[in-house]
Amino acid sequence: MEVKRRTAKTLVTKLSSVSEQTRTESLCELRLISKNDPESRPLIAEAGAIPYLSEILYSPSAIAQENATATLLNISISSREPLMSTRGLLDALSHALRNPESPSTAQLAAATLFSLLTVDSYRPIIGSKRDILYALVDMIRNPNSHPRSIKDGLKALFGISLYPLNRATVIELGAVPALFSLVVKDGRVGIVEDATAVIAQLAGCEEAGDAFKKVSGVGVLVDLLDLSTGSSARTKENAVSGLLNMVQCGKKDVGDYVKEMASIVRNGISDVAENGSSKGKKKAEELLNLIDVGSGMNEFQERQLDNAIAQSS
């Protein structure tokens, strides 16, 4: 361990060299070590690398910027607190998102943010940075963004949207049209799944009603639950979660409209209630109950009763 500590210290010291070649060689080595040796990550942070790496994110050199961002991502997997406690780190990541010298840099910056967002207490802090939120929204709506960048941007937006007070800001910055555009036009299963996961979270605030209305969002979620569309199981569960959140968190007229629309795809919701994950089943049953309040048993309950009768006869 002492050898690793000395190696980290030596490489970090070289980051302050006046020689660009020396700095670049050190960056490449730090990226490689932090990727392949988890034990080295906290040692690199302890050696004082993070302020240097943050500063390098402003570099006009694509190689330097990309390697610095990748190293920060690797460190964040094991040592998130040193990153968040470094002054200016979030501003540097924001710059890398908005002014990447290579497409990989933006993707790596988004992935680093997602890693940090796995910590509950960091979500309101990162969510307060409007420039970061805007950059992530711009990433997912830019037709020239690489699929990997879109996926990491979606994951970061998901982490941000897990904190309820961030949702209205994400909507205000234009996320809803971008998200539904991905669902309707993209077609790649993984991206549709990630986009609907963010949509489901954003649906949990009152501001979602008007934003979803402008893009016929409720209709899109309902279509995803139509058994004939062939949506993946995860996409269906996200659609159920989104509709449920709108009923529970939206205004009464929004909730009534969502329940009316959802009643069209009872079969699809019942399918999630029967075959989904434990969380998906629970939400689907809850949505069915809200749809059928005052109208007796819902279809899922009727099917359960039929099965019970068949097994007892």
PyMOL commands that set and color helices and strands:
alter all, ss='L'
color gray80, all
select helices_A, chain A and resi 2-14+20-36+40-46+49-56+62-78+80-84+89-98+103-116+120-127+130-141+147-161+164-172+175-186+189-202+208-214+217-225+227-229+233-249+252-275+278-291+299-312
alter helices_A, ss='H'
color red, helices_A
deselect
rebuild
show_as cartoon
